[in-house]
Amino acid sequence: MGENGPVTSPYRLALLSDLPTWCGTALSGRSLDLLTVLAGSQDTRVSDSALIEALWPDDAPARPLRALHVVVSRVRAVVGEGVVERSGDGYRLVLPETDVDVRDLSDRAERARACAVAGQWEQVLDLSDSLPRVPVPDEAR
């Protein structure tokens, strides 16, 4: 929380903040876990089995595929239709990179690295200057 209320993110899906959010609505539990796995995936699709392993690493439910569908349904209730999409035997996150903080940061880091290799320092500064400020834990200050 900021001094005058909640801190809003410029991202629809903000996972790097103290309180992960979807358009300002707090995320938690398995909904947060599912969105985090999908946002962090380098592939466009994450298989059902990989999602089940990520959501229940130690003890899968008796009916894991049914449990996964319940989590997806709950996520869709928060983010709306068309954001988490069925793709083959898995799911994918259908958002532009600029709408997801972790994807945007990763994309900017890759572009900044390429600019640095090419000696394009002005572009490196432009890419890093407009990055959102990630909160620093109190003990790190």
C-alpha positions in Angstrom: 0.0 0.0 0.0 1.2 3.5 -0.8 0.7 6.3 1.6 -2.6 7.3 0.0 -4.0 3.8 -0.9 -3.1 0.9 -3.1 -0.3 1.2 -5.5 -1.5 0.5 -9.1 0.6 -1.1 -11.7 0.8 -0.1 -15.4 0.5 -3.9 -16.2 -2.7 -5.8 -16.4 -0.9 -8.8 -14.8 1.6 -7.7 -12.2 3.5 -10.5 -10.6 6.7 -8.7 -9.4 5.0 -6.5 -6.9 4.6 -7.2 -3.2 0.9 -7.9 -3.9 0.5 -9.6 -7.3 -2.6 -8.3 -9.1 -4.8 -8.6 -12.2 -5.9 -5.1 -13.2 -5.6 -4.0 -9.5 -7.4 -7.1 -8.1 -5.2 -9.1 -5.7 -4.2 -12.6 -6.7 -3.4 -15.4 -4.4 -3.4 -19.2 -4.0 -3.6 -21.5 -7.0 -5.0 -18.8 -9.3 -1.8 -16.8 -8.7 0.3 -20.0 -9.2 -1.4 -20.8 -12.5 -0.9 -17.3 -13.9 2.7 -17.3 -12.7 3.5 -20.6 -14.5 1.8 -19.5 -17.7 3.4 -16.0 -17.6 6.8 -17.6 -17.0 6.6 -20.1 -19.8 8.9 -19.7 -22.7 6.6 -21.8 -24.8 3.3 -20.6 -25.9 1.6 -23.6 -24.2 2.0 -25.3 -20.9 0.8 -28.9 -20.9 -1.8 -30.1 -18.4 0.7 -32.5 -16.8 3.2 -29.7 -16.3 0.6 -27.4 -14.8 -0.6 -30.2 -12.5 3.0 -30.8 -11.4 3.5 -27.0 -10.8 0.3 -26.5 -8.9 0.5 -29.6 -6.7 4.3 -30.5 -6.6 4.1 -32.8 -3.5 0.6 -34.3 -3.6 -1.6 -34.2 -6.6 -5.4 -34.3 -6.0 -7.3 -37.6 -6.6 -8.6 -36.2 -9.9 -5.8 -33.9 -11.0 -7.2 -32.9 -14.4 -10.6 -32.1 -12.9 -8.8 -30.0 -10.2 -6.8 -28.2 -12.9 -10.0 -27.3 -14.8 -11.5 -25.9 -11.5 -8.4 -23.7 -11.1 -8.6 -22.5 -14.7 -12.3 -21.7 -14.3 -11.6 -19.7 -11.1 -8.8 -17.8 -12.9 -11.1 -17.1 -15.9 -13.7 -15.7 -13.4 -11.1 -13.1 -12.3 -9.4 -12.3 -15.6 -12.3 -12.9 -18.1 -12.6 -15.1 -21.1 -9.8 -15.1 -23.7 -6.9 -14.5 -21.3 -6.3 -18.2 -20.4 -6.9 -20.2 -23.5 -7.0 -24.0 -24.0 -4.3 -25.0 -26.5 -4.0 -28.7 -27.4 -3.4 -30.6 -24.2 -2.6 -27.5 -22.1 -3.2 -23.8 -21.6 -1.6 -20.6 -22.7 -1.7 -17.0 -21.5 -3.1 -14.8 -24.3 -1.7 -11.3 -23.5 0.8 -9.0 -25.1 4.2 -9.1 -23.4 3.7 -5.4 -22.5 0.6 -6.4 -20.3 2.6 -8.8 -18.1 5.4 -7.4 -16.0 7.7 -10.5 -16.0 7.4 -10.8 -19.8 8.0 -7.1 -20.4 11.0 -7.2 -18.1 12.4 -10.2 -19.9 11.8 -8.7 -23.3 13.5 -5.4 -22.3 16.5 -7.3 -20.8 17.0 -9.2 -24.1 16.7 -6.1 -26.2 19.0 -4.2 -23.8 21.6 -7.0 -24.0 21.5 -6.9 -27.9 21.8 -3.1 -27.8 24.8 -3.3 -25.4 26.6 -5.8 -27.6 26.1 -3.5 -30.6 27.3 -0.5 -28.5 24.0 1.2 -28.7 24.2 2.7 -25.1 21.5 5.3 -25.6 18.9 2.5 -26.4 20.1 0.6 -23.4 19.4 3.6 -21.2 16.0 4.2 -22.8 15.0 0.6 -22.2 16.1 0.6 -18.6 14.9 4.2 -17.7 11.2 3.3 -18.4 11.2 0.1 -16.3 8.8 0.0 -13.4 10.3 0.3 -10.0 10.1 -3.0 -8.2 9.6 -2.6 -4.4 12.7 -3.2 -2.3 12.2 -5.2 0.9 12.8 -3.2 4.1 15.8 -5.3 5.1 17.6 -4.5 1.9 17.5 -0.8 2.5 
